[in-house]
Amino acid sequence: MIFESIWNNEIKYYKQLFFIDAFISSVFAIEYYYRISRAKNKVKFIINPMRIIDLLSFLPFFLWIIAIWDFLKILRLFRIFRILRVIKKIPLTNDFVKALKDYREEYKAVFILFVIILFIGSFFVYFAEKDVVNTKFTNIPITLWWGLVTMSTVWFWDMYPTTNLWRLFASSLVFLWPLLYWLASAITIMVFSEIVRNHETKINNKRWKKCPRCGEKNPRIANYCMKCWKNLS
């Protein structure tokens, strides 16, 4: 898709790109058919989120051939989500997801605080600027867009308050975002610290064998506890 978007490659290399896409889609289709034919519960297989992604990874190509709907090409991006099947099997990824769940309330609090500041600031600027001649703050959704790019320090400069007082107020929003960003970063550091602790615990559990009687840690290859001589095999 990236190659097609450059210059006139989509027209110049139409046949080559078509056959490449046909080959990839056919491989995915054959794999999907093979797996669904071997599935015991086919309905459960089809409605599984990962299986839906697998289906959407090749289905747009065949729909595009039938209907000649060019916009269906965008659905080919679902092939990228097949990587989730690989990532899901990485132990570190599972530890990260579990740690995120433990700190979801903290992330939720930061997000709610961000939304509150965004809405309050945007509403104040809207009601202050809406009666100004040739104002760009014509409605609240547009003002919320301005508030979002302002707080994220992007600043497109396509719209800004015209009065000095509200310019000063808008500047305060710029300084509030780093505070929220640092707070979210601190929570993320806590998440990674939790991952490191869990990883170290797993490594220690693999290296050591805990005695069920006295709780003494023994080398993994030990057959008897070094303290109470209980049989560990």
VENNORUR-V491666 format. One record per backbone hydrogen bond with DSSP energy under -0.5 kcal/mol. NH is the residue of the N-H (numbers start at 0). CO is the residue of the C=O. E is the energy in kcal/mol with one decimal. If there is no record, write none. Layout:
nh=(NH & NH)
co=(CO & CO)
e=(E & E)
//
This chain:
nh=(4 & 5 & 5 & 8 & 9 & 10 & 11 & 12 & 13 & 16 & 17 & 18 & 19 & 20 & 21 & 22 & 23 & 24 & 25 & 26 & 27 & 28 & 29 & 30 & 31 & 32 & 33 & 34 & 35 & 36 & 37 & 38 & 41 & 44 & 45 & 46 & 47 & 47 & 50 & 51 & 52 & 53 & 54 & 55 & 56 & 57 & 58 & 59 & 60 & 61 & 62 & 63 & 64 & 65 & 66 & 67 & 69 & 71 & 72 & 73 & 74 & 75 & 76 & 77 & 78 & 79 & 80 & 81 & 82 & 83 & 84 & 85 & 85 & 86 & 87 & 88 & 89 & 90 & 92 & 93 & 94 & 95 & 96 & 97 & 98 & 99 & 100 & 101 & 102 & 103 & 106 & 107 & 108 & 109 & 110 & 111 & 112 & 113 & 114 & 115 & 116 & 117 & 118 & 119 & 120 & 121 & 122 & 123 & 124 & 125 & 126 & 127 & 128 & 129 & 131 & 134 & 137 & 142 & 143 & 144 & 145 & 146 & 147 & 148 & 149 & 150 & 151 & 152 & 153 & 154 & 166 & 167 & 168 & 169 & 170 & 171 & 172 & 173 & 174 & 175 & 176 & 177 & 178 & 179 & 180 & 181 & 182 & 183 & 184 & 185 & 186 & 187 & 188 & 189 & 190 & 191 & 192 & 193 & 194 & 195 & 196 & 197 & 198 & 199 & 200 & 201 & 202 & 203 & 204 & 205 & 206 & 207 & 208 & 209 & 210 & 214 & 217 & 219 & 221 & 224 & 228 & 231 & 232)
co=(0 & 1 & 2 & 5 & 3 & 7 & 7 & 8 & 10 & 12 & 13 & 14 & 15 & 16 & 17 & 18 & 19 & 20 & 21 & 22 & 23 & 24 & 25 & 26 & 27 & 28 & 29 & 30 & 31 & 32 & 33 & 34 & 39 & 40 & 41 & 42 & 43 & 44 & 47 & 47 & 48 & 49 & 50 & 51 & 52 & 54 & 54 & 55 & 57 & 57 & 58 & 59 & 60 & 61 & 62 & 63 & 67 & 68 & 69 & 70 & 71 & 72 & 73 & 74 & 75 & 76 & 76 & 78 & 79 & 80 & 81 & 81 & 82 & 82 & 83 & 85 & 86 & 88 & 89 & 89 & 90 & 91 & 92 & 93 & 94 & 95 & 96 & 97 & 98 & 100 & 102 & 103 & 104 & 105 & 106 & 107 & 108 & 109 & 110 & 111 & 112 & 113 & 114 & 115 & 116 & 117 & 118 & 119 & 120 & 121 & 122 & 123 & 124 & 125 & 128 & 131 & 135 & 138 & 139 & 140 & 141 & 142 & 143 & 144 & 145 & 146 & 147 & 149 & 148 & 148 & 162 & 163 & 164 & 165 & 166 & 167 & 168 & 169 & 170 & 171 & 172 & 173 & 174 & 175 & 176 & 177 & 178 & 179 & 180 & 181 & 182 & 183 & 184 & 185 & 186 & 187 & 188 & 189 & 190 & 191 & 192 & 193 & 194 & 195 & 196 & 197 & 198 & 199 & 200 & 201 & 202 & 203 & 217 & 207 & 215 & 210 & 208 & 206 & 218 & 229 & 224 & 222 & 222)
e=(-1.4 & -0.5 & -1.0 & -2.1 & -1.0 & -0.7 & -3.0 & -2.8 & -1.0 & -2.5 & -2.3 & -2.4 & -2.1 & -2.5 & -2.4 & -2.3 & -2.4 & -2.6 & -2.2 & -2.2 & -2.2 & -2.3 & -2.7 & -2.3 & -2.3 & -2.7 & -2.5 & -2.3 & -2.5 & -1.9 & -1.0 & -0.7 & -0.7 & -1.8 & -2.3 & -2.2 & -0.7 & -0.5 & -0.5 & -2.2 & -1.8 & -1.8 & -2.3 & -2.5 & -0.9 & -1.2 & -2.4 & -0.5 & -0.8 & -1.0 & -2.3 & -2.5 & -1.7 & -1.8 & -3.2 & -2.0 & -0.8 & -1.4 & -1.8 & -1.2 & -1.3 & -2.1 & -1.7 & -1.9 & -1.9 & -1.6 & -0.6 & -1.4 & -2.0 & -1.5 & -1.3 & -0.5 & -1.1 & -2.5 & -2.4 & -1.1 & -1.7 & -0.5 & -0.7 & -1.6 & -2.2 & -2.1 & -2.3 & -2.2 & -2.3 & -2.2 & -1.8 & -1.4 & -1.1 & -1.0 & -1.9 & -2.4 & -2.1 & -1.9 & -2.4 & -2.6 & -2.2 & -2.2 & -2.4 & -2.5 & -2.2 & -2.4 & -2.6 & -2.6 & -2.5 & -2.2 & -2.5 & -2.1 & -2.1 & -2.4 & -2.3 & -1.3 & -2.0 & -2.1 & -1.5 & -1.5 & -1.7 & -1.7 & -2.6 & -1.8 & -2.0 & -2.6 & -2.4 & -2.3 & -1.9 & -2.6 & -1.7 & -1.4 & -2.0 & -1.4 & -1.7 & -2.1 & -1.7 & -2.2 & -1.9 & -1.3 & -1.0 & -1.1 & -1.2 & -1.1 & -1.4 & -0.8 & -0.7 & -1.8 & -2.7 & -2.8 & -1.9 & -2.5 & -2.4 & -2.4 & -1.8 & -2.2 & -2.4 & -1.7 & -1.9 & -2.4 & -2.2 & -2.0 & -1.9 & -2.3 & -2.2 & -2.4 & -2.6 & -2.6 & -2.2 & -2.2 & -2.2 & -2.6 & -2.2 & -1.5 & -1.8 & -2.5 & -3.7 & -0.5 & -2.5 & -1.5 & -2.1 & -1.6 & -2.0 & -2.2 & -1.1 & -3.6 & -1.0)
//
